[in-house]
Amino acid sequence: MFPNPLLADGVLLETFLAHFQSGTPDTEWIPAVAARGWVVLTNDARLKYNPIERDTIMGSNAAVIILAAGYTHPEMAEMFLSARRLVLEFLRYHEPPFIARLYRNRIKMWLSRDDWTP
């Protein structure tokens, strides 16, 4: 499972199912996560393209990092762990709300407050 290698490496994280029921709409859990000051780490790139979900992210001041597609869960975990320093640096320099994409060797801003038009 994806979170296990991260937990074993000392990453502090919360899983979706520890706080929300399966099927909880994105428009409900994203604002709750943002209110806690947590960063969303997901592989659901549709969040950027669905206007309701995108506006929920931006309107709730959420920080969302989407993992690059095409990788297995173990590969995604390894990608995150190898890019952890990049992620921390990105978070230090970019205030929420934003949607960013994490690739194997880089993190790219997809949408920032300055670029968002509701």
Residue frames as qw, qx, qy, qz and C-alpha x, y, z in Angstrom:
[[0.000, 0.889, 0.458, 0.000, 0.00, 0.00, 0.00],
 [0.366, 0.738, -0.012, 0.567, 1.22, 3.53, -0.80],
 [0.287, -0.872, 0.167, -0.361, 1.50, 5.05, 2.72],
 [0.916, -0.379, -0.002, 0.128, 3.47, 2.22, 4.34],
 [0.735, 0.200, -0.057, 0.645, 6.91, 3.07, 2.87],
 [0.039, 0.711, -0.036, 0.701, 6.34, 6.74, 3.72],
 [0.677, -0.681, 0.024, -0.278, 5.41, 5.92, 7.31],
 [0.930, -0.172, -0.028, 0.322, 8.40, 3.58, 7.60],
 [0.561, 0.359, -0.033, 0.745, 10.63, 6.46, 6.45],
 [0.289, -0.369, -0.428, 0.773, 9.24, 8.80, 9.12],
 [0.093, -0.278, -0.339, -0.894, 6.86, 10.86, 6.98],
 [0.209, 0.294, 0.644, -0.674, 3.99, 12.23, 9.06],
 [0.279, -0.060, -0.573, -0.768, 0.79, 11.55, 7.17],
 [0.512, 0.181, 0.591, -0.596, -2.89, 10.92, 7.58],
 [0.103, 0.127, 0.876, 0.453, -4.81, 8.57, 5.33],
 [0.372, -0.194, -0.329, -0.846, -8.12, 9.49, 3.77],
 [0.651, -0.324, -0.632, -0.268, -9.97, 6.56, 5.34],
 [0.413, -0.182, -0.630, 0.633, -8.74, 7.45, 8.84],
 [0.033, 0.260, 0.272, -0.926, -10.88, 10.60, 8.66],
 [0.520, 0.286, -0.130, -0.795, -13.48, 10.17, 5.93],
 [0.755, 0.167, 0.613, -0.163, -15.74, 7.47, 4.61],
 [0.329, 0.011, 0.728, 0.601, -15.09, 6.00, 1.18],
 [0.131, 0.612, 0.671, 0.397, -17.12, 7.98, -1.32],
 [0.164, -0.766, -0.278, 0.555, -17.01, 11.25, 0.63],
 [0.495, 0.809, 0.216, 0.232, -17.30, 13.95, -2.03],
 [0.592, 0.175, -0.082, 0.783, -14.17, 15.96, -2.77],
 [0.079, -0.651, -0.112, -0.746, -16.16, 19.11, -2.06],
 [0.692, -0.683, -0.110, -0.209, -16.52, 17.94, 1.58],
 [0.868, -0.341, -0.034, 0.359, -13.14, 16.46, 2.47],
 [0.557, 0.427, -0.007, 0.712, -10.88, 18.97, 0.70],
 [0.154, -0.771, 0.058, -0.616, -12.06, 21.96, 2.80],
 [0.807, -0.585, -0.001, -0.083, -11.76, 19.84, 5.98],
 [0.857, -0.010, -0.001, 0.514, -8.18, 18.88, 5.13],
 [0.328, 0.591, 0.002, 0.737, -7.31, 22.49, 4.19],
 [0.433, -0.797, -0.026, -0.421, -8.78, 23.76, 7.47],
 [0.868, -0.463, 0.051, 0.172, -6.35, 21.48, 9.32],
 [0.016, -0.874, 0.433, 0.219, -3.44, 22.90, 7.35],
 [0.736, -0.127, 0.635, 0.195, -2.64, 19.54, 5.80],
 [0.208, 0.495, -0.572, -0.620, -1.26, 19.03, 2.30],
 [0.881, 0.255, 0.265, -0.298, -3.28, 16.79, -0.02],
 [0.067, -0.461, 0.811, 0.352, -1.11, 14.17, -1.72],
 [0.758, 0.324, 0.453, -0.339, -3.06, 12.31, -4.40],
 [0.309, -0.111, 0.737, 0.592, -2.78, 10.73, -7.83],
 [0.310, 0.675, 0.667, -0.051, -6.18, 12.08, -8.92],
 [0.259, -0.075, 0.274, 0.923, -5.29, 14.57, -11.67],
 [0.038, -0.618, -0.662, -0.422, -8.99, 15.10, -12.38],
 [0.303, -0.711, -0.409, 0.485, -9.02, 17.52, -9.43],
 [0.216, -0.348, 0.207, 0.888, -7.36, 20.12, -11.63],
 [0.029, -0.097, -0.650, -0.753, -9.78, 19.75, -14.52],
 [0.205, -0.627, -0.746, -0.090, -13.14, 19.49, -12.75],
 [0.030, 0.579, -0.002, 0.815, -14.26, 23.11, -12.21],
 [0.648, -0.661, -0.147, -0.348, -16.21, 22.34, -9.02],
 [0.878, -0.325, -0.125, 0.329, -13.31, 20.46, -7.42],
 [0.532, 0.311, -0.045, 0.786, -10.74, 22.99, -8.66],
 [0.172, -0.666, -0.038, -0.725, -12.80, 25.86, -7.21],
 [0.792, -0.581, -0.166, -0.090, -13.18, 23.92, -3.96],
 [0.797, -0.065, -0.136, 0.585, -9.40, 23.56, -3.72],
 [0.302, 0.387, -0.011, 0.871, -8.77, 27.21, -4.43],
 [0.375, -0.658, -0.168, -0.631, -11.69, 28.51, -2.37],
 [0.815, -0.561, -0.143, -0.028, -10.73, 26.48, 0.70],
 [0.045, -0.871, 0.480, -0.095, -7.06, 27.52, 0.51],
 [0.955, -0.154, 0.252, 0.027, -5.91, 23.93, -0.02],
 [0.008, 0.681, -0.684, -0.259, -2.40, 22.78, -0.92],
 [0.929, 0.183, 0.271, -0.174, -2.69, 19.87, -3.37],
 [0.023, -0.585, 0.742, 0.327, 0.18, 17.85, -4.80],
 [0.910, 0.268, 0.095, -0.302, -0.75, 15.37, -7.52],
 [0.549, -0.382, 0.685, 0.289, 1.64, 12.49, -8.16],
 [0.305, 0.439, -0.592, -0.603, 2.57, 11.85, -11.78],
 [0.886, 0.135, 0.146, -0.418, 0.50, 9.19, -13.52],
 [0.780, 0.446, -0.430, -0.091, 1.60, 5.80, -14.75],
 [0.163, 0.455, -0.788, 0.382, 3.33, 4.50, -11.63],
 [0.640, -0.335, -0.692, -0.002, 2.51, 1.67, -9.26],
 [0.522, -0.831, -0.098, -0.167, 1.90, 2.47, -5.58],
 [0.790, -0.404, 0.072, 0.456, 5.42, 1.36, -4.59],
 [0.528, 0.326, 0.213, 0.755, 6.88, 3.49, -7.40],
 [0.117, -0.828, -0.199, -0.511, 4.82, 6.51, -6.30],
 [0.677, -0.728, -0.044, 0.103, 6.04, 6.07, -2.73],
 [0.747, -0.139, 0.164, 0.629, 9.65, 5.84, -3.91],
 [0.309, 0.595, 0.255, 0.697, 9.15, 8.90, -6.14],
 [0.333, -0.883, -0.139, -0.300, 7.79, 10.93, -3.22],
 [0.758, -0.582, 0.046, 0.291, 10.56, 9.85, -0.86],
 [0.671, 0.070, 0.211, 0.707, 13.28, 10.68, -3.39],
 [0.150, 0.580, 0.241, 0.763, 11.69, 14.10, -4.05],
 [0.441, -0.712, -0.504, 0.210, 10.84, 14.90, -0.42],
 [0.392, -0.396, -0.041, 0.830, 13.41, 17.72, -0.21],
 [0.054, 0.198, 0.466, 0.861, 11.96, 19.28, -3.39],
 [0.320, -0.643, -0.640, -0.273, 8.44, 19.03, -1.96],
 [0.465, -0.650, -0.366, 0.477, 9.47, 20.69, 1.33],
 [0.285, -0.207, 0.168, 0.921, 11.25, 23.47, -0.54],
 [0.082, -0.398, -0.598, -0.691, 8.21, 23.98, -2.78],
 [0.399, -0.707, -0.584, -0.015, 5.92, 24.19, 0.26],
 [0.444, -0.493, -0.191, 0.724, 8.25, 26.71, 1.88],
 [0.155, -0.174, 0.276, 0.933, 8.07, 29.05, -1.14],
 [0.263, -0.257, -0.589, -0.720, 4.45, 28.62, -2.25],
 [0.308, 0.059, 0.572, -0.758, 1.48, 29.60, -0.12],
 [0.163, 0.418, 0.887, 0.112, -1.81, 27.77, -0.60],
 [0.859, 0.192, 0.440, -0.181, -4.02, 27.55, -2.44],
 [0.245, 0.594, -0.633, -0.432, -2.34, 25.69, -5.25],
 [0.962, 0.127, 0.227, -0.081, -2.35, 22.52, -7.30],
 [0.030, 0.725, -0.652, -0.219, 1.09, 21.16, -8.12],
 [0.961, 0.202, -0.146, -0.119, 2.28, 18.05, -9.94],
 [0.468, -0.643, 0.600, 0.083, 5.11, 15.89, -8.58],
 [0.819, 0.471, -0.321, -0.073, 7.25, 14.15, -11.16],
 [0.922, -0.103, -0.217, 0.303, 10.20, 11.88, -10.50],
 [0.613, -0.039, -0.134, 0.778, 12.78, 14.69, -10.32],
 [0.042, 0.148, 0.012, 0.988, 10.74, 17.87, -10.12],
 [0.064, 0.613, 0.709, -0.342, 7.60, 19.52, -8.87],
 [0.112, 0.226, 0.396, 0.883, 5.64, 21.87, -11.11],
 [0.252, 0.345, 0.422, -0.800, 3.00, 24.44, -10.22],
 [0.163, 0.392, 0.817, 0.391, -0.19, 23.64, -12.11],
 [0.150, -0.752, -0.396, -0.506, -2.46, 26.31, -10.64],
 [0.323, -0.127, -0.476, 0.808, -1.81, 29.06, -8.12],
 [0.034, 0.715, 0.512, -0.475, -4.06, 31.69, -6.56],
 [0.007, 0.568, -0.229, -0.790, -2.68, 34.23, -9.05],
 [0.083, 0.121, -0.781, -0.607, -3.64, 32.06, -12.03],
 [0.055, 0.398, 0.909, -0.108, -7.09, 31.00, -10.79],
 [0.295, -0.058, -0.132, -0.945, -10.23, 32.60, -12.11],
 [0.320, 0.191, 0.835, -0.405, -13.41, 31.37, -10.42]]
